[in-house]
Amino acid sequence: MQLVILAAGMGSRFGGLKQMEPMDDYGNFILDYSIHDAKLAGFDSVIFIIKKEHLEIFRETIGKRVEPLIKTEYAFQDLDDLPAPFKCPEGRVKPWGTAHAMLAARDLIKEDFIIINGDDYYGQETYKVAADYIRQLPSGSKGRYANVAFRVSNTLAENGSVKRGVCFQDENNYLTKMVESSVERNENGEIIATPLNEDEKAFKCEENQLVSMNLFVFSKDIIDLLKEKFIPFLKENALNLKSEYLIPEVVSELVNEKRATLELLETPSVWYGVTYKEDKPSVVKALKELTDKGLYKKGLY
C-alpha cells in the first residue's frame, strides 16, 4: 500500500513552508508523524508530491530521516505539466490544484493508495481505518473509493476558519454530496459552514457532522479517470489564472455519474494542523501529550 503526500503548497496564511516547521523538541515535522502512523498501519512506501525547487530541503530534512525506514519517492508538480495541446497561460503562478498534483505521481502510483495533506495530523486510528478498507477490497477493484472522514468538532482551529468538505451520505454511508466550505465556531458556540460557492447559503453543522480532510483512499484506476477529466477542465478553465483542478470535485463528478462510489469511513481521531502561525503552540502541546502517554517514542524515530 502506498502513501501519497500533497506537499507542494506554500502556506500563505501560515507565512512560509509549513511542512518544514518543527513540531517537537527533536525537530520532527507533522509529516514525520504522518509517515510513522501510516507505516504502523501497514503502508510500505511514500510518494512526496512537491515543487522541484523544494527537493533539496525535503531531502535534507525529512528525507534523511524517512528514506532509511520506508521506500521514498518524489514527484514534482509543474505548471507546464499539461496534456497537448494545452500550455500554461502567461501570468499563471497558482498551482493547478490537488487533482493535478496527484497526476504528477501518475508514473509512481502502482497499487491501492491513500492521499493526504502534508500539513495535517490525522492520528493513528485514521490510518488503520484506511488500511483496513484497502485490505478488504477485491483484487483489481475499480471505482470503489473511500474518504476517512472526521467529526467536524474534531477539526476546528482556534485562530480562525478552516476549509472542510462537509459530507452528506445515504443510509449506507456512501457520499451523496460534498460541500467545500469555510467552517468555524461562532460566538454562540454553533459550528457554521459557509460554502465556498457564493451561490449557496451558510448552514449550521452538528458536532458529529462528517467532514473531509482530503484523506482519500483510491485504487490506481483513479489516475486514468483524472487524465480523462482533466481535458474538459482545461477546455473550460485553462485561461482562468486562479482555476484549480481539485480531487473532491472530480470524485463528486464521478459519484454523480455513477462511475464510482465513495464510502465515508468515520475516524474518532482529532485533527491537528497549522492553518495559521498561531496554531503551532497547540499542535506542539498536543503531540507532546501524545508522546507523554506513550503513543510515540521520544524523538519519534
N, C-alpha and C positions, 0 to 999 in steps of 0.2 A: 504494500500500500504506500502511496506517495503523498507527501505533504507539500502543497504549493503555497508559497507565501507572497502576498502582494506587498512589496516593499519599495516601490518606485516613487511613491509620492513624497513631496516635501510637506511638512506640517506647517501650513501658513498661519493657522491660528496659534499653534504651539510656539512658532518662532524659530524653526530650524528643522534639522533632520531628526525627528523624534525617535526613529528606530535606533539611533545611535546614542540615546540618552541612558546612562547607567541608572539602574533602579534598585541597587542594593550596595552594601559596603564592599562587594567583591568585583564590581564593575560589570555585572551582568545586566543585559537588556531584557525587556519584555520578550523579545524574540528568543532569547535563551530559554526562558521558562516555557514558551510555546513548544519549542523543539523537544525539550526534556519531557513534557507531558505527552506529546504525540508519540515519541519513541517508547515511552512507558506503555502506551496503549497498543503498540504493535506496528506503527508506521516505521518503515525502514529506509526511506530516502526523503530528501528535501530538495525542492527547487525554489531558489530565491528569484523573484522577478524584480529586477532593479533597473536603474538607469546605468548605462555603460560607464559613465563618468564616476559612479559610486563604487565600482568594483573594488578598487584598491582599499578604500576604507572598510568595506564589508569584509574583505579577506583578512585585513589586519586586525579587525576587532572580533566580530562574531565568527568569521570563517575559521580562524585559527583555533577556536575553541570547539566548534562542532564538526569540522571536517574529519578529525580522528575518531569521532563517535558514530557518525551516520553518513551514508553516501550523500554528497552535497554537490549540487549543480546550480549554474547560474543562467538565467535567461534575461535578455535585455529588451525593455520596452522602448521602441523607437518611433518617433513621429512619422518617419518615412517608411515604416513597415506597413505598406498598403498594397492590396492586390491591384494589378494592372486593370485599367489604365489610370487609376486614381493617383494623384500626387498631393502631398501635403500643401495646403494653401499658404501663400506668403502671409506672414504675421502670426501664424498659429504657434503658440507656446504651450498651451494646455494639453496634457496627455489625452489620448483618445478614450480613456475610461477603462474600467476593470475587465470588461469582456475582451477588449483589445489587448490588455495586459496578459490575460490567460492565453490568447493566441500567440503571444511571444514565446510561450513554453510549449508550443504545439509539437515540436520535434523531440521534446524530452519526456512528455507525458506518455507512458507506456501501459498504464494499468489504472484501476479504480483509484480515485484520489479525493482529497479534500482540499479546499482552498480557503485561506484565512487572511485577515488583515495583519500586517506586520506590527501594528501598534496597539493591538488589543490582547488583553489577558483573558483567556476563555475558561480556564480551570480544568483540572484533570478529568473530572467526570464527563466533561463535554467531549473530549477526545475518545473516551471509552464508548460513549453513545455512538459516535460516528463510526468507530472501528467495528463495533458490533453490527451496525447496519450493513457495512460493506461485506462483512463475513457471511451474512445470511443471503446475499444476493446470488442468484444462479449465475454460473459462468456465462459470460457473453451477454449479460443483460444490457438493454438499451432503453434509454428514456425513463429509467426508474431512478429519480434523483431524490435528494433529501436536503433539508436545512435543519441544522441543530439550532433550535430557537430558544431564546431566553425569555423569562418573565420580565416585562418592561421595568418593573420596580427594581430589578437586579441590574439594570443597565444605565441608570441615570448618573449624570455628572453633577458635582457640587457647584460648579462655577459657570453654568450656562446650559443652553440647549444642546442636544446631540441628535445626529441623524440616525434614524432607525427605520427599518422596513416593517411597518405594522402589518401583521399577518392575520388573515381570516381563512378559516378552514371549514371543511364539511365534517359530517359526523364520524368519518374515518380518519380524521387528522390529515387530509390532503389539502394542499393550498388551493383556495379559490381566488384569492386576491391579495396583493401586497401593495401597501400604500407607503411610498417613500415619504417620510415626514421628519419634521423637526420636533423633538419631544423634550418636554421639561415639566417640572412640578411647579404649579402656580402658588400664589401667596395663600390660597385656601387649602393647599395640600393635595389638590387634584392633579392628576397627570394628564396633560393636554398635548395632543398630537396635531401639528399644523402641517398639512400636506404640502410638499414642495411644488406640486401642481397648483397654481394660484386659483384655478377654477373650482377647486374642492374646498369645502369648509373644514375648519378645525373641529376636532371631536375629542371627547373625554375617553381615556383608557382606564380599564380596571387594572388593579395592581398586578394581576396574573395574566394580562394580555400578552400574547406571544409576539415577539419581535425578532426580526432577522438581524444578526450581527455579521452577515456576509460569510458565515461558515457553511459552505455548500458541500454536499457530497455528490460527486459525479462519477459516472463511468466514462471511459475515454471517448465514446461516441459523441460527447458534447462538443468536441473540437470541430468535427465536420459540420455540426449544426451552427456553431459560431461562425465558421467560414461562410456558410451559406447566407446567414442573416446579415453579415457584415456588408455585403454588396448593396442590398436595398437601403441599409442605413446610410451608407456613403452617398448613394444617389440622392438621397433627401437632405443630408446634413453636412456633406463634405465642406461646403463653403462657410458653414457656421463655425466660427473660431472657438466657440465655447461648448459645442455639442460633445456628448460623451456616449460611448457605446458601453452599456452597463449590464453586468450579469443579471441583476434582478429583473430588468426589463426584458431581456432575451428569454429568461426562464418563464416569465409571466406569459409572453407570447406563445411559447411552446406549449404551456399548460392550456391556454385558451384555444389553441389549435388542436388540442388533444393528441399532440405528438410526444408528450411527456407528462409524467406525474411528478409532483414534488411532495414528499411526505414531511410533515413537521414533526421533528423529534425533540421533545422538551428536555432541557437540561436544568438541573437545580442550581448550577454554578452561578456565582456572582461575577459580573464583568468588572474589570478594572482597566483603565486606559488613560492616556494623556491627551485628551481632546484640547485642553488648554494648559498652558505652562503651570497655572496654579493647581492643576490636578496632581502634579508629581508627588508632593509630600504624602498625599493619601494613598497613592499606589505603593510608594516605598514602605509606608507603615503596614499596609495590608500584606505585602509579600514577606515582610519581617515576621508578622504574626503567624503566617502560614509556615514559615521556617521554624519558628519557636515551637510550633505544635508538632513538628517532626514530619510535615508533609514534604519538605525539601531538606537536603543536606545543606549545611552552611557552606557557602561558596558554590553550591549547585552541582558543579562538575567535580 
